[in-house]
Amino acid sequence: MADETTSSYVDLSVAYVDATVQAADYLVVLPVIGPLIMSAFCLMLRRQQHVQPWIAGITLGAVFFGNIALALRIMESGPVFMAMGRWLPPFGISFNADALSVLMTLTASLVSLVCVFYSAKSVDGDGRRYGFYPFLLMLTAGVSGAFLTADLFNLYVWFEVLLISSFGLIVLGNSHAQLDGAVKYAFLNLVATTLFLIGIGYTYGLFGTLNMADLTLRIAESDGLPLGTVALLFIFAFAMKAAAFPLNFWLPASYHTPNIVTSALFAALLTKVGIYALLRVAGMLLPGSFDTFQEVLIWVAALTSLLGAAGALASTDIRKVLGFLVLSGIGAMFVGIAVVSPDGLRGAVLYAVHSILVMAALYLAAGVIGRMTGSFDLHSVGGLYRAHPFFAALFLILVFAISGLPPFSGFWPKVILVRSSMDAGEGWLTAAYLVSSFIAMIAIGRVWLFAFWRDDLDGTRIAITPLTRDEAQAYITPIAILVAVIVGIGLIADPAVHMASAAAIGIIDPSAYITSVSPVGP
C-alpha cells in the first residue's frame, strides 16, 4: 500500500506556484479585471446615466495609478509574472508585465481616463443608454489584456475582446456613415485575426505550447523548422491590424465616422496594439523574422509614412486629416522596426507612446472645433483664435509635437529613428521619413491656420458658438492634461527614454522575461 501511494505521487512543484501571492502582484491583472467588472456594472446601471461616467472615471483612475506603481516596481526589480490559478506555464494562463507592456498599458490608461472626462459632455443620453461606457471599459480591458498577456492564444482572445467592443462603439449612433465605416473596419480586422489564428495553430502544431516564454526557449532550440511561414503569417496579420501599407485604406474610411471620443480612442490605441504584437511576437519569439523580411518592412515603412502624409495634405475634413496622420505615424514606427537595431526598436516604442498621446489630443481638439464652428470642413471653419486663445495655443503645441519639433514628445523618437536608420545605411528610408514628416507638418499646420488664424470667409466673419463654462472644463481640461504630458516628455525625456530602452532590450534579449516565468531561465 505504501509503495502504491509512493508510485502515484505527483510532484506539483514543476507545475504549480506554491509561494504566497503578494498583494502587489495583483497590479498585473488590475488593468484587465477592473474595467471588465465595472463594464458589467455600468451595463446593469444603464438607466442611471449620470452615474456611468463616475464609475468609468473612478475605475480608470485606479487603473492608471496602479499602472504607475507597477511601472515603478518593474523598473526597479524587473518583469512581474502572474499565474492564473497558480498553474505555471505552459499548463495555465499567465500574465507577464515587463517594461514594454507596462509602458504601453500606462499610456493607454491615461488616454482612456481623459477620454472619460471629455465624454461627460460629448456623449448624449442615447450613447450612454446604448452602452458607450460599458464598451469603453471593455475596450480598455481588451487593450490592456493584449499588452499584458503572456500567451499567444490569449493575445488572440484579447484581440477579439477589443474588436467586439470597438465594433460596438463605432456603430453607436446608427448613422449611414457609421455603418459603412464599421463594415470596412470589421472586415479587414476579421481577416487579420483569422490570419493570426492560423499562425497560432501552426505554432502550436510545431511546438506544442503557446506560452511566450516557453515558446522563446523552444524556438531557440529548434533547427530546420519552417519558421519563416509562421513569421510571415504573424507579420502580415499584425501589419494589417496596425493599418500598414498596402492594407491601410480601412482606417481613414472609418475613423471619422463615430463619436469624436471613440475616434480618439481608436486612433490612440487600436493600431498600437498591432505594433505591440508585432514587436512582441515577431521580435521576441522569432528574432530572425525582422532580418528575413527587412526589405519588405523597409518598403512598408516608407510607403505607409509617405502615403499617410500625402493623404492628410489632400483631405479637407479635419477628422480625415487626422486619420491619415495616424497612418503616417505607423510608418514612422515601422522605420524603427525595419532597421533591426536596438536603437530602432527604442525609437519605435517611444514613437508609439508619443503617437498615443498626440493623436488622442488632436482628435479631442477636433471635437472642440466641430462644437464651436458646427463643421469639420476646412472650407467652413475659422476664427477660433479670437474666440478661445488658450485652446488655439494648445492646438499649436500639438502641431509642433506631431511635427517632431523640440521641446515636445515627438522630437526624441524622431531623432532616434533618423539616427538608427542612418546608422543602418538606409539613407533613402531616412529621407522618406523626413519628407513624410515635413508633409505631415504642412497638413496639420494648414488645419491650425484655417481653423484658428483665418477670421473670415469671403469677407464674412465666421460664426463661432462659444463654449459654456461646463463645456470648457469638460473639453479643454483633458486636452490640456495630454498637452502637459507631451511637453513634460519633451522637456524631461529621461524616464520615457529609459523605459523605451528597457523595452527594446527586453525584445532583443528576453532572458529577464523568461526568468520571471521560470526561475530556471533560458
N, C-alpha and C positions, 0 to 999 in steps of 0.2 A: 504493500500500500504506500509506503514511504517512497519506494522507487518510482511508482506510478505518478505520485504527486510531484516528485522532482522532475520527471521527464516531461510533464505537462506545464512546467513553469515557463512563463514568457517574460523576458526582460523588457519592460516597457521604457526603460531609460533612453533607448535609442529613438523612441517614437513619441515620447510624452514629456512635457515640461513639468518637472517635479517641484521646481522652485516657486516660491510665493510671488505672485504678480504684484509689482509695485503700483501704487495709485497713479504715479506719473506716467506709467506705460499706457494708461487708457487715453492719454492725449493723442495717441496714434490713431485711434478709431473715432475720437470725438468729431472730427470734420465730416464723418460719414453718418454715424449713428444719430448725432444730434439733429441735423437737418431732416433725416428720414423720419424720425419720430415726430418732430414738430410739423412736418408736412402733413402727416396723417391728422395731427391735432388741429391744424388750420382747416383741413377738409371737414372735420366734424363741426367746426365753428364757422362754416361758410356763411351762415346767416348773420353772424356778428362781424360785420365788415370792418368796423372801426378797430377791432381787436387784432386782426390779422397782421397789419404792419408792425404792431408792437411785438407780436410773437416772433415774426421773422427777424426783426431787428435785434431783439434780445438773444435769439438763437445764434445768429451770425456774429454778433458781438462776442459771445462766449467762444465761438469757434475761432475768431480772429485772435483773441488774446491767448487762447490755448495753443494756437499755431506759433505765436511769438515765443511762448515758453518752450514749446517743442524744438523750435529752431535754435534757441539758446543752448538747450541740452545737447542737440546733435553737434553743434559747432564745438562744444566743449569735450564731449565724450564719444562722438561717432554715431553711426546709424542705430536706430531703435527698432527692435523686432517685436511683433505681437502675434502670437499663435492663437487662432480661434479654437476654443475648446481645449486649449493646451496641447493639441496634436501638432507635432513637429512636421515640417515638410519632408518628403512630399506627401505625407498622409493627410494633412489638413490644410485648411485655408489660412493664409497668413498675410499680414500687412508688414511693410518694412519702410520706415521713413529715413531717408538719407538727405544729404544737402540738396540734391536736385529736386526730390519730391516735396520736401518741406518748403523750399523757396517758391515753387510753383503754387503749392497749396496756400501758403501765406498770402501771396499776391492775389490769388483768386478770391480768397475770403474777404480781403479788403475791398475789392471791387464789388463783390456781391453785397457787402454791407452798405456801401454808399449808394448802390442802386436801390436798396430798400428805402433809404432816406428819400431819394428822389421820387420813388414811386408813390409815396404817401399822398402827393398831389396829382401826379400824372396818370395814375391808374384809377379809372372810374369805378362806379358800383358794379357795372356788368363784368368788368375784368376781375374784380375781387370775387364776385359771386360764382363765376365760372372757373375759378381755380388759379388765378395768377400766382398767389403766394405759395400754395402747395407745389405748383410746378417749379417756381423759382427755387424753393428749398430742395426739391428733388433734383433739379439740375445741379445745384451746388454739391449735393451729396454724390451725384454721379461723377462730376469733375474731380472732386476730392478722392473718391474711390479709385478712379483711373490713375491719379498721381501716386497713391499710396499702396495699392495692391502689389503683392509680391508673386502673383500667379498669373500666367498668361490667359487662362480661361476666364478668370475673374476680371481681367482687364477687358475682355470682350463683354462680360456681363455689365460692367460699369459703362462701357460704350453704349450698350443698349438702354441703360437707365437714362443717361443724359440725352440720347437720341429721342426716346419717348417723351421725356419732359420738354425738350426743345421743340418737338413737333407740336405738343400741346400749347406752348407759348406762341409759336408762330401763327397758329390758326385762331388764336384768341381774338375775337372781333368779327370773324367770319366774312370779311370783305373778299371781293373777287381777286384783288391783287394779292391778298394774303394766301388764299387757297392756291393760286397759281405759283407763288413763290414756294409754298410748302411742298408742292408736288416735285418741283425741281430739287429742292433741298433734300427731301426724303429719299428720292430715287438714287441720287449719287451716293448718299451716305449709307443706304442699304447695300448698294453694290460694294462699297468699301468694307463694310462689316462682314459681308459674305466672303470676300477675299481673305479677310483677316481670319475668319473661322476656318477656311480651307487650310490656311497656313498653320493654324493651331493643330488641326487634325493631322497634318503632315508631320509636324514637330513631335506630337505625341507618339505617332507611329514609329518614328525613328528612335526616340529616346525614352519613351515610357514615363515621362514626367513633364509637368508644365510649371513647376516652381522655378522662378527665375534664377535663384541662387544655385539650385540643383542642376538646372539646365546649363548654366555657365560652366560648371565643372565638367559635366558630361560632354558638352560640345568641345571643350578644350582637350579632352582625351580622345575625341573621335578622329577617325582617319579614313578618308576616302568616301565619306557620306556626301550626298548631293545637297550641301548646304546652300549653294548658290540659288537653287529653286526656292527654298524656304525664305532666303533673304529677299529675293525679288518679290515674292508674294507680300511680305511684310512691308517692304519699302513702297510698293505700289499702293497698298491699302492705306498706309499712313499718309502718304503724299496726297492721296485723294481726300482724306479727312482734313488735311491741312490746307486744302484748296491750292495746291501747287499746279503749275502748268504741266500738261495741257487740259487737265480736268478741273478747272477752276471757275468755269462760267457760272456754276450754280450759286456762288457766293454773292456777286453783285446783282444777281437776278432775284435774290430772296431776302437779303439782309435789310433792305429798305422798306419792306412791307409791314412788319409788325409794329407794335408799340415801341417807342424810342428806347425805353428801358430794356426791353427784350433785345433790340438791336445792339445796345451797348454790351449786354451780357454775352451775346453771340460773338460779337467782334473781339471782345476781350478774351474769352475763354475757349470757345469750341475749336478753333483752328490750332490753338496752343496745345490742346490735348493730343492732336495729331503729331505735332512737333515733339512733344514729350515722349510719346510712344515710339516714334522713330529713333530718338536718342537712346531710350532705354532698351528697346528690343534689338534694333539693328546695330546700335553702337556697342552695347554691353554684351548681349548674348552672342552676336555674330560679328565679332570685331573686324573681320576682314571684308564685311559687306560694303562699307564705305569705300575701301580701296578698289574692290571689284567693280563697283558701279560709279566710280568717281567722275568719269567723263560725262555720264548721263546726268549725274547730280549737278555738275557744273552748268550744263546747258539748262537744266530745270531752274537753277538759281538765277541765272542771267535773264532768262525769258520771263519768269514769274515777276521779278522785280521791275523789268522794263515795261512789260505789258500792263502791269498793275498801275505804274506811274502814268503811262500814256492814257489808260482808261480814265484815271482820275482827272487828267487835264482835259479830256474830251467831254466829260459829264457836266451837266448843268444842275442836276438835282444834288443837293448837299449830301444827302444820305448815300447816293450812289458814288459820289466822290470819295466818301469815307470808306465805302465798301472796297473800292479799288485800291485805296491806300492800305487796307488790311492785306490785300494780295501782295502789294509791293513789299510790305514788311515780312511776309512769309518768304519772299525771295531773298531778303537780307539774311534771315535765319538759315536758309539753305546755303548761302555763301559760306557760313561758318561750318556747316556740316560737310560741304563738298571739299573743302581744303584738307580735311583729315589731319588735324593737328590739335593739340591741347588748347592752343590759343584760339583756334577757330571755334571749337566747341564752347569755350568760355564766352566768346563773343555771341554765339548763337543763344546761349542760355540767358545772358544779360540782356540781349535784344528782346527775347521773349518776355521778360519781366517788364521792360520799358514799353513794349507794344501793348501788353495787357492794360497798363495804367493809362497810356496816352489815348488808345483807341476808345476805351470806355469813357474817358473825359470828353473826347471830341464828339462822340455820339450824344452824350448827355447835353453838351453845349448846343449841338444841332437841334435838340428838342426845345431848348430855350429860344433859339432863333425862330423856329416854327411857331412857338407860342406867341412871340411878340410881333411877328410880321404876318402870321397866317399863311406862310408859304415856305417851302424848301427849295424853290426855284431861284437860282442866282439872278435871273432876269427880273425878279419881283421883290427882292429883299434889299434892305439898306437902312442907313440912319441909326444903327444900333449904338454906335459910339456916343452919339448925342443923348440917347435915351438911358444908357447904362455904361458909363466909362469903366467901372470896375470889371464888369463882365467882358468888355472889349479887351481889357488888359489880360484877363485870364486866358481868353482865346488866343491872343497874340503869343503868350508864353507857350501854349500848346503848339502853335505853328512853328516856333523856334525848336521846340523839343522834338517834334516828329521829323524836322529837317536835319536833326543831328548837330545842332549848333550848341556851343557852350553858353552858359554853365548848366545845362539841363540833362535829363537822364539819357537822351538819345546820343549824346556826344561820345561817351565812353565805349559803348558797344560798336559805334561806327569806327572809332579809332582802332579798336581791337580787330574788327573784321577787315579793315583795309590793310593793317599791318600783317595779319595772318595770311591773307590772300597774296600779298606781295611776297612774303617770305616763302610761300609755296610755289612761286614762279608763275602764278596765274594773273599776269598783268591785265589781260583783256577782261577777266572777270572783275577785277578791281575797278576797271574803267566802266564796265556795265553797271556795277553797283553805284558808283559815284554819279554817273549820268542819271540813273533812276532816282537817286536821292535829290538831285537838282530839279528834275521834272516834278517830283512829288512836292518839293518846296514851292515851286511855282503854282502848282494846283491848289494846295492848301492856302498859300498866300493870297491867291485870287479870291478864295472864299472870304477871307478876312477883309480884303479891300472892298468887295462888293457888299457884303452884309453889314460891315461896320463903318467903313470910311466914306463910302458913297452916301450922299444925303438926299438925292432926288432922282427921279426918272423923267427924262424929257422936260425938265424944268418944274416938275410937280413934286412937292415934298412927299416922301413915303410915309404912310400912316403907320404909327407904332402904337401897340397896345401895351402900356407899362405893366410890369409885374406887380401884383399885390404884395403886401408885406409877407404874408404867409407863403406865397409862391416864391418870393425871393429867397426866403430861408430854406424852403424845400428844394429849390432848383440850384441855386448858386452855391450853397454851402457844400454839397457833395462834390461839385466841380472844384471848388477851392481846396478841399481836402486832398483830392487827387493831384492838383497842381502843386500843392505844398510838398507832397511826397516826391513828385517829379523833380522839383527844384532841389529838394533835400538830397536825392540820389546824385544829382549833378554836382552839388557843392561838396557833399561828404560821400564820396564814392566807395571808400574802402570797405565798409560792411557788405555792400551788394557785390562788389568785385570779388571780395574774399569768398563769399558764398558761391558765386558763379564759378570761381576757380576750383573750389572743393567739389562742386557738381561735375565739372569737366573731368577732374581727376577720378571721381567715382565711376564715370563712364569708361574711361580708359583702363583703370586698374580697379576692378570691383572686389578686391580682396576684403576690404572692410565690410562691404555689403554682404558678402558671403559669410564672413566670420560672425557677423551679428546674428545670422540664422543658425549656423552650425559652428560651435566653438572649435571644432577640428580644423575648419578653414580649408582653403584650397591647398 
